[in-house]
Amino acid sequence: MQSKDNCGVCGQPLVYGTEEVKRICAFCGKEYSALIYCPEGHYVCDACHERAAVDILRDVLRTTTLTNPAAILEKVMSHPAVPMHGPEHHAMVPAIIVTAAKNAGYPVPEGAVEKAIERGSKYPGGWCGSHGACGGGVGVGIAVSVLTGATPLTGKTRGLANEATSFALGKMVDGGARCCKRASRNALNAAVEFLGTRMGIKLDRADKVKCQYVKRNKECIGKECPYYPTSSLPLP
């Protein structure tokens, strides 16, 4: 079975560049400027990359009754359609937060979960390095925006959404290479704390999570990650 952590066409390890190149998506045929691509010239755009995993996300969120965002995340990530890294995680974080709040009995706007998926899906992969803001952290701000109905003109709720993103990103800073599993977990832990203290939305916090994906992550930071099976570090 071809690894989903490499090129989706030929399985080669991907190039993470610093200069954008023009690439045609092998599936939808559209041209994109890409920083992440296959050395053999293949390219899969974010929309095609994340399609299967987002369908799984929708299925889980439609049926789950859990109020623990971390538990929902682990269920979604355990599906084989979800790759080790990728923009799929940017949709997971806000949609899971909104779903957990809904399951906990808090009123959420009509269509809020789908809106969270749609907004999170628009955040490109690789921007944690190239643009200085991880999509998981931005996902916390997206969730707050969706829950509060924030717009560019709603001063208080707009500010709260930006504050949520800032708070989450601050909790996610470390010296390791990107890991979408670590980032998503950290983002959701930050969201539980932020929603509880700033919005009165009480959600269940994660217990110690032992990562099952370390062998798939070539850049795993080992015991420096609080989710590494033998790490003694506390959760952020």
N, C-alpha and C positions, 0 to 999 in steps of 0.2 A: 504493500500500500504506500502510495506516495505521501511524503510528509507535507502537511499543510503549513509547516514553518519555513519551507523553502519555496522555490518557484512553483506556482500552481500549474504550470504547463510541463516543465521538464524535470523539476525536483532539485535543480541546482541551488546552492546557497545564494541568497539575495545580496545585491550590492546596496550599501547604505552610503550614498554619495553626499557631497557638499555643494555640487553644482547641478542644477536641473537639466534634464535631457528630455527630448520629445519622444514619447512612446505611444504606440497604438495598443489599446486593450485587446487581448487575444479573444475576449468573449463578446464584448459589446461593439468593438470596432471603432470606438471613439478615441481621439487623440488627447493626450494629457502631457503636462510638464511634470516630470517625476524625479524625485530624489531617491526612491527605492525601486529597484528593478533587477531583472535577471541579467547576468553577464552574457547570456546567449541572445539577448535582445527581446526576450519575452516580457510582457507586462500585464498585470491584472489590476484594474482600477479598484478603488475602495468600494464602490457600490457592488461590483461583482464579487469582490473578495469577501464581503460581509454578508451576502444575501442568505446563505443557508443558516448561518449562526443566528441571524436576526429572526428568521422564521422559528427557530428553536426557542429563542428568547420569548417571542410572542406566545408560543404554546405553553411554556412554563408559567409565565405571568398570568395567563388567562385562567389557570387552574389552581395555582398555589394559594394557600391560606396563611402562609408564614408571615410573621411580622419582624423577622430577623433578616435584614438585608444581606448579611454575609452568608447565611444559610441558603438564601435564594441564589446568590451568585455562584456558590460552589455547585449547586445543582445544575445551573445553566452551563458552567464551564466544563463539567464532567462529560458533556455530550461530545462525541468524536467529531462533529462538524465544527466545533469551536477550536480555532488554531491557538498556538502558544501565544502569539502576539498578533496585534492587528486592530484596525479601527472598530471592529465589532464591540470591543470593550467600551468604547465611547458611548455607544447606545445602551449598553447594559447598565452602567452606573445610574444615570438619571431615571431610567424606567423602573429599575429595581427599587430605588428610593421611593418613588411615587406609589408603586404597588404595595410596598411595606406599610406606608402611611395609610393607604386605603384599607388594607387588611386590618390595621390597628384601630379602625373606626373613625379616622379623621376624614372630614369632607374634602373631596378633591374635585376639581372642575371636570365637566363632561369631556371625555376623550383625552384625559390628561396623560394616561400611559402611552397612548399612541403618539401624542405630541412630544413626549419626552424621547421616545425612540427616534422620531423624525429629526428632532433637533440634534440629538447626540450623534446620529448617523452622518450628519453634515460635517462633523469635525474630522479633518483628515488624519490619516496615520502618519506617524513620525514627527508630529509637530512638537512633541515633548522636547526634542533636540533642536529642530530647525527654527521653532518659533517661541520656545521658552515657556510653554504651558502644556502640561499633560492633559489629554482629553478626559481622563478620569476625574481630575480635579475640576476641570471646567464642567463636567457632568453634574457635580454637586450644585454648582451655580444654576445649571439648566433646570435641575429638579426644583430648586427653590423658586426660580422664575415661573415654572409651570404651576406649582402649588399656589403661588400668590397672585398669579395673573399679571406679572410684571411686564411693563413695556418701557421703551426709552423715555416715556413721559411720566411714569409713575415714580416719583422721586424716592419714596420710602422703600417700596418693594424692589425697585431697580437697585437701590443701594444694598439691600439685604442680599440679593442674588450675587452681586459683585463681592460682597463680604464673604459669602459662602464659598465662592471660588477661591478667594485669597486664603481663607482659613484652611481649606482642603489642601491647596498647593503647599502651604507652609508645613503641613503635617506629612507631606510626601517627599520632602527633600532628603536625598541621601547621595552617597558618592558612587552608586552603582550604575551600570548600563541599564537601559530600559528593560523593564519586565512588566508586561501588561497584567499579569496575575497579581504581582505585588502592588502595582499602582491601583488596580481596581479595589483590592482589599483595603488598602490604606484610605482610599477615597471614601469608601462606605463607612469605615470606622469614624472618619472625620465627620461624615454626614450625620451619623447617629448623635455625635456629641453636639454638633451645631444645631440640628433641629431640636434637640432636647433643651439646650440652654437659651437659644435665641427665638424659637418659634413655639415652644411648649408641645412639640410633637415627640412623644416618648416611644422609641423603638428599641427592640432587643439588641444588645451589643454582642458581638462575636465572642465565643470562647476561643481558646488557643486553636489555631488552624495549622495543621501540618500539611505543607504543600506536597501534592502528588505529581508535580510537573517538573521537578528539578532536573531530571535526565533529559528532558526535551529542551531545556534552556541552556544554550552554550555559554551564555554570559551570566549564569546564576552566581550570585555573590555568596552563596553558602551560608555559613553561620552568622554572617553580617545581616542576613534577612530574618526578621522575626518569625517568618512562616516556614523557614527551613526546618526539617523534621527534628534535628538535634540542637537547634538554636535555643539559647536561654534568654534571648532579648524579649522584653515586654512588647506588646502590641502598641503601636503609636496611638 
